[in-house]
């Protein structure tokens, strides 16, 4: 059983993706209300070697020696991967020893205002940063940033990174009704996106309840309307969760194991992680499909969000 790598995960955007988790749960520079991993436990911008470099590369070497190469190796997981001060070294290791495997980095983008951090990840093939707000008011309400972070700094870092990075930037905008869908906020987001000029803009919304109760996803019609208002040529709406089941990495046995477990008693994602020995991100991918197919339902309890058979 690996501790710092997980999957391959059936990813909507990256095909068969082998995850690399470089920070403990849930170390992040943001505490987004919609986060599927849950509430941030350590809100910080302090970089450290949260996960030992040697252990990560040893696990990668062992996996790739004994399994088919994935479509991507993806830095993602429980929190913000750029907080790990050795991310550049892990990336260099992969590119040196496995040059044919593409590398993606999922990041909230808030640390890209630091030139040194930008330089560390220039070897990546695809970087998937986020921008959900263009005003400080919405940034604080929706993303709940570490106290020193400002939205202008966030946008400036993304612009600078676009000017330096030769790979693809897939910029995600997470649309949450009641938070960042006003005409004024969309207008400011449009301005920021055109300044950043990413390879593609991906509009996303809730697949499942977020870190707090009472949230609901944007409808397809609302996303289409925002897409029109952003007026950025290469903008797509991220595919629905059911499409994950079409990927070659989707495992019916794992889906069945989840259903059998919650049929006995309702479980949180962390309960399922402990019972099944899977990474929380991998479990979430299967729960997305099960919710989309109407096989499971959710309730908030004292320990968080519980999944039960519908």
N, C-alpha and C positions, 0 to 999 in steps of 0.2 A: 504493500500500500504506500503510495506516494503522499508526501505531506505538502509539497509546494507546487506541484503540477496536478492538473485535473483534466478529465475528458478522455478523448476528444468530445467536445460539446457540439450538438447540432445548432450552429449559429445561423441566424437569419441573414447575416451580412457576409460571413466569412467561410461558409461551408463547414468542413470538418476542422474545427479549431481546437488545438491543444493549449489549454490555459496555463499561464504561469502567474502565481499569486505571490507578489513581492512584499505585501504588508499584512499584518494581522487584522482580524476583524475588529472593528470597523474603523480603521485609521484613515482619515480623509480630511481634506481642506474645506469640504462642504458637508452640510447636513441636509441634503435635499428632501423635501417633504414626500417626494414620490419614490424614493430609493427602494428597490425591491430587496436589497440586502438588509434594510432596517435602519434604525437610528444610529448616527455616528457616535461611537463610544470615546474616541479621541479626536477632537477637532483641532487640527494643527497644520502649520506650514513647515514644521521642523523636519529636515531630512536626516535620516539615519539609515544604517544597514539593518533595517527591521528584520529581514530574512537573510541568513548567511549566504553569501555568494557561492561558496564551495558546495553547500548542500543543494542549491538550486541547479547548478551545472551538472552535478553528479546524477541527480534525478533525471534531468533532460537526457544525458548521455545514456543512461540505463534504458529509458523508455524508447529512445530512437534506435537503439541497438536491437531491440526485441519486437518492434512494432512498425507497421507501415508509416511512412511520413505523412503528417497531416497537411491539409491545404495551407494552414497558417499556424504559427506559434503566436499566441496572443497574450500580451501582458494585460491582465485584468484581475478580477477576483474580488476580494472583500473590501478594498478601499482604493485609494489613489496611488497607482504604481509609481508615479514620478517622485513620490516621497521617499522611495528607497534610493539611497545615495549610490548604490552599485548597479543601477539599472543599465547604465551605459556599458559597464563591464560584461553584464550578462548578454546584452545585445551583441557586443563584439565577439563573445564566445560563440554565439549561434552563427553569426555571419562568417566566422573563421572556419568552423568545423562543419557547418551544414548550410553552405551558401545557396543551395537550391531551394531551401524552405523560406517562404515569405514570412515576414514578421509584422505584426500589427500591434499598435498600442492604443488601448482604450483609456482615455484620460479626460478629466473635466476641464483641462486646459488652464487652470488658474495659476499654475507654476511656470507657464511658458513666458511670462514676463522676465524671467531670469535667463540671460543669454547663455550662461554655462549649462543650464539644464537643456536648453534648446540644442546646444551643440552635442550633448550626450546622446541624443536620439535621432541624429540625422541619418543613421544607417538603416532605419526602419523603412519598410516598403509602404505601409499605410499607417497613418495616425488618425484616430477617430476622436477628436475633441468635441466638447459640448459648448453651446452657448444658448441659454434659455431666457436670458434677460439682457436688456441694454440700458436699463436704468437702475440706479442703486436701490431704489425703493422695492422694485420687483425682485432684484437679485437677493436682497436681504429676506424677503418674504418667502420666496420659492426655494432658493438654494441655501439659505441660512449659512453664509460663509464664515470662516475664521475672521476674527475682528479686524485684522489688518488688510484684508482683501477688499479691493474696490473694482467695480465693474469696468471702469475705463482702463484700468491696469490689465484686466482680463482680456479685453478687446485688443489693446495695443500688443499684448504678447502674441495673440493669434495672428495679427497682421505681420508682426516681425517674423514669426515662424514661417508663415507662408512665403515670405521673401527669401528665406534661407533654405527651406526644405525642398528637395528635388522629387520626393515621392508624392503619393496622393494624400490629400486631406479630405476626409469624409466628415463634414461638420454636422453634428446632430443638434437639432432644436427640439426639445421636449415640450410639447404643447399641453398645458394643463388649464382647463377652463376655470375661470375665476381668479387666475393668477397672472398669466402672461398673454392673454388673448384679446386685450383691448386694442382698439385701432391705434392708439398712441404708442403702445409698446411694440406692436407689429411694425409700425412705421420706423421706430428706432432700431429694431432688429434688422429690418431691411437695409438700413444705412450701414450698420455694422457688417452685415454679411457681404454686401457689395465691396466694402473696404477690405475684408479678409480675403475674398475671392477664392473660396475653397474649390476643390475638384468637383465636389457634389455636396448638396445640402440634403440631409435626411430628416424629414419631419416624423416625429415619433410621439406616442402618447401611452397611457397606461395599458399594460397587459393584465395587471392584477392590482389589488389594493396596495398603496404605498406605505410609507413609514408612519403616516397618521391616518385616522379614519375619516370618512366623508369625502374622499376624492373621487372624481369620475373622469373617464377618458373623453377626449374630443371625438366627435363623430367623424365619419369619413367626409361628410359634407363640410364640416367645420375645417378639417385639414385641407380639403381642396380649396376652400375660400382663402385660407392663410397662404397656401401655396401661390395662388394668384396674386395676392397682395405683396408677397415678398418679391415677386417679379425677378427671380434669379433663374437663369435658363436651365441649369442642371439641378433641379429640385425634385426629389422623389418622396413618396410616402412609404414608410417602411412597411413591409408585408405583414399580414396578420400572423398570429401565432401558429395557426394550423399548418402553415407552409413548412414549419420545422419538421413535421412528420414525414415530409417528402425527402428530407436529406438522408444521405447514406449513413450518417452517424446516429440516426434515431434508433433506439433500442426498445422493442416492445416488451422485453423482459423487465427492463427498468420501470417502464410505465406500469406494468402489472404489479411489480413489487411495491410501488408507491400506493396503488389502489388497495392492495391487500393490507398494507400497514394502516392506512387511515380508515379502512373499514372496521378495524378492531377498536380504534380509538382516535379521536381528532388529534392532529399533530401540527406543531409549528414547523417551519422550514428547518429550524435548528434541531428539532426533535428528529426529523427525517434524516438530517445529516448524521446525527449521532447513531441512529439505528442502522442506516444503510451504508455508512462509510463513504458517501459521495460528497463532493464539494457542493456548497450551497448554490453556486451558479449553475451547476449541472442539474440539480434538483429543480431549480426554478424554470429551466427550459422545458422540462416535462410537465410541470404544473401549468405553465402557459397553455400547452396543448390541451391538457385535461380540463382546464377552465373554459377554453374556447369551445370545446366539444360538449360542455355542460355536464361533465362527469363528476366534478367536485364543486363544492361551494365553500365560502369562508365566513368566519365570524371573528370579531375582535374579543380577546379575553385578557386576563390580567398579565399573561406572559407574551402577549402580542397577537399576531394573526394565526388563527387555527384553520386547517384544512380538514374537511370531512366529506364523505360520500354524499352526493346530492340525492 
